[in-house]
């Protein structure tokens, strides 16, 4: 049965957008089959005294920003990213192109889960693990189609999208915001956005992503842009691992 919340708009499958909040991401991860040891925390300010309340280390961030902020921060960068053609298990990160409308929040969460500690938080023998094993071997277009056709992914997203605090928008509503995932993997910081040409290497780092160096490679461009353009806001969610959880998968 077709999901009544999913629509085809201009020939493209279109979802209800996600909110960028910890409860929604936690619910989505539960739907996807991700270990509950992965936890999400609002970054209300990048002032050191406010960051002290967030568990560390933080090796992934999910950023949501207004389109005007994104344009100011990335319009000069996006054209320099080559069209991604990678596939196979030896790629430095697993990146997937977004072809589903309003699914940028899902893509951000997926890019975190697939790459943080090389995907170790994916539950073994879950539907997500099966999808990832197939996706790794595919080229970019086939990988995007696999995600586009996934009923499991559609249901997981749409259920999580209904969990937000604000009024649930329609797929027909214009979505002017962009989600971006930042992940530290093997000492390198990657910017992962399914709406760009491919993954963007931001640099190498020893500390975490909420250190001064980490913020410089991740959110700083967007925070600076927010000071220069009119916008409707931005938000940042930090992703950490609960050291007291015994639910981390070994896959």
N, C-alpha and C positions, 0 to 999 in steps of 0.2 A: 504494500500500500504506500502511495506517495505521501511524504510528509507535507501536511497542509501549509506549514510555514515556509517551505522552500518554493521559490518561484523561478521561472525562466524569464529573464529580462534581457532583451536584445540578444537572445540566443545563448545566454550564459546562465548557468545555475547560480542562484543568488541566495545567500543565507541571511538570517537576522544577525546584525553585528554583536560581538561580545563587548562587555564592559572590561576595563582593565582594573580588576580588583581581585584581591587574594581569594575571596570566597568563590568567585566564578572560575578562576584558574584551578583551584583545588577540586571543584566539582567536575570540571572538564577532565582533569587528570584521572579522577576516579572512574569516569565513564570510559576513558581510553585504556585503562589498565596500567596505570603508572603507580609506582610505590608511594605510599603516603609519607614516606620519609622525606620526600621533596616538598618543601614548604615555601609559601609566598608571603611577602611582607610589603606593605605600602611604604614607599619612601616619600615622606611628607616634606622633607627639606634635605638639602645636601650640606647643611651646616653640621660641623663635627658633633655638636652636642645632640643633634637629632639622629644622626647616623649611629650613635652609640647604643641606641635601643634595638638595632637590628642585629640578629645573630650573624656571626661571621665564621668562615669566609663567605663572601658572596661571589660566586663564579658565573652568575647569569643575571641579566636584567631584561625586563620587558617594558618597553617604552611606548606610550601612546601619545601622539601629538596632532595638533590641528594641521591641516594641509598647508597653511601659510608658513608655519614653523618648518615643516618638512621641506618645502620648496626653498626657503632661505638657507637651510642647513645642508641640503643635498643636491640642489639643482646643478651645481658645478662639479659634483662628485659622480653622480649617477652615470653620465655619459662616458666616464673613464673606465667603467667596469666592463670587462669583455663579456660577451655572451657565453654563459657557462655551457660546457660540453662534456663535463666529467661524468664518470660512472665507475662502479666497482668499489671494493672494500678498501682500497689504498688511497682514496681521496682524503685530504686533511679534515674536511667536514662533510656532513651529509646535508645537501641543500635541495630544496624542492621549490619549483616555480608555482606561484599562485594563479590558478585559472578559474577559481570560484569567487563570485562577487561577494564582497563583505566578509570574506573569510580570513582577513589579515590577522585577526586575533588568534584564530586557530593555528595559522601558520607560525606565528611567533611562539606559541606554546610548543608546537611540534618541534620547531628548530631548537628550542631549549632542551626538550626531552630527548631528542634524537642524538644530540651532540654532547650534552653535559656528562662528563665522565664516560664518554663513548657509549651512551645509551644504557648504562647499567641500571637505570631506574625503571626500565620497561619490564613489566611482569613476564616471566618466561611462559611460553605457550599461550600467550594472549593473542587476540586479534591484531593488536598493534604490532606485536613482535612479528607475526606472519606478514603483515603489510610491509614492515621495514625490511625484512629479509628479501622480499620481492623487489622493493624499490631500489635497494642498493645496487643491484645488477643492471638496472634499466638506465637508458639515456634520459636526459632532462624532459623531453616531450612525453615519453612513455611513462616516466615517473609521475609527472603532473596528471596524466590521464588516469593512472592508477588511483591517485588521491581523489580526483574528480568523480570517479565511478564508485567510490567506496561508500556503501550504504551505512556501514558501521561508523565511519567518520562523520557522515552527515547527521546521524542520530545523536552521536556524542556531542557534536557542536550545538545542535538545535536545543537539546535538553539543557545544556549549560547556559545558552543565551537567554533562557527564560528565568535564570536565577538571579539576575542583576537587581540592583536597588532602584533603578530608574524605570520609566515606562518603556516597555519592550517595543522597539521600533519595528516597522515593517521592512521586508526586503526591498520594497519599492522606495523607501526613504533614501535620500542622497546621503552617502557616507563620506564626510570630508576629512576623516582622520586616518592616520597611518600608524600601524603597529610595527615595531622593530625589535628584534631579539639581539642581545649581545651575549656571547658565550666565550668563556675562557676555556680553551682546550689545548693541552700539551704546551702550556706556557704562552700561547698566542691568543689574542683577542679577535674574535670574528663578529662582524655585523651581518646578520642574516635576515633578509627581507625578501620574501617571495615575489614582491612586486618590482624588484630591480633585476638587473641582468644576471646576477649571480652573487656569491658570497664576497664580502669585502674584508680583507685582512687589515686590521687596524694597528697591529704592532705586537711586540712581545712584552711580557709583564711578569714580575715576580709576585707582586701583591695581589689583592682582590679588586673587584670592579668598583667598589665604593671607596677605594683609596684615591688620593689626589691624582695619581697616575692613571688609575682605572677610569675615573670619571672623565679624564682628559681624552681617553680613547673611546668613550661611550656616549654619555649624556651631555657632555659639555657643549658640543656644537649646537645641540637642540636648545639647551638652556640659554646659551648666548643669543641664539636666533629669536627666542621668545621675548628677549628684551628689545628687539628691534622692529618687530612686526605686530600688527593687530592680530589677535587670535582668540580662540574660545577655550584654550587651556591645553595642558599636557599632564601626564601622570607617569610615574615610574613604580614598578613592582620589582623587588629584589627576590631572587630565588636562592634558597639555602637548603642545607641538608640537616635534618633533625638527628643529632648524634645519639639520642636516646631511643630512636626507632629501631626495631628489629626487622622492619619490613623491606629494607633495601634488597633488591633482587641481586643475584650474582650472575645474571645473564649478560 
